[in-house]
Amino acid sequence: MYTQKFLLRAAIALVGFELGLALAYLAMIYLRGEAVPLLDLNGLRSLPSWLQAAHLLAMGGLCLVLLKFRQRMSRPVSWFLPSALAVLCLYGALDELTKLHLVLNQFDWKLIYLGLLVAIPILGWRDLVWIWQYHRASVLWVLVGIGVFLLGGFGAEAMKGAIATELATHSSARGLFLGEHLRITVEESGELLGETVILYGIAGFVGQVLQMPLRLPYRP
């Protein structure tokens, strides 16, 4: 109970901080025409970038903790699900810090991530069904986080199309400039918020697992 309250307060504080970063970025773009590198939502190794990497590292670390202590569960999950999720999160953290996806310009790297997110549930569906039955609240938080994350990304893509359409007409250069940075804010803030919600769901689930008594092997 106390763990859940602490996690909820931490998540709310983190969301507030992320919204503050988004507002600060938009204010600097509007007033100065550029953001300081430390607060650039789309910058390399800026504070938002480090924060996203920290989210992913934390999720990957929690998945490894689950892998180590899964025997505490009444029905232990297979090694595959936490291992695959840990690899995906740790790779995502590396990509966020190095912008490795820019090297993959010839590929649709968003579809690569989306393909992995689809493949993992298909291959680990038995574990996910059991987790859904006994830890439904945690699963719902993770699903909400994934939805927010994808909404931010695809919503930003829709805005990008609208901006391109306006560019072909007679919109002002300043309006297009602000519109593009609003798109960046929607995309990056949506991803940050979604990752925070996912992290909250995973942390709550792993916390419940760690509170379970260790099951000793049966000895006749």
Protein Blocks (a to p, Z undefined) as FASTA:
>chain_A
ZZmmmmmmmmmmmmmmmmmmmmmmmmmmmmnopacfklmmkbghifklmmmmmmmmmmmm
mmmmmmmmmmmpmbdcdfklmmmmmmmmmmmmmmmmnommmmmmmpcfklmmmmmmmmmm
mmmmmmmmmmmmmmmmmmmmmmmmmmmmmmmmmmmmmmmmmmmmmmmmmccfklmmmmmm
mmmmmmmmmmmmmmmmmmmmmmmmmmmmmmpccdddddZZ
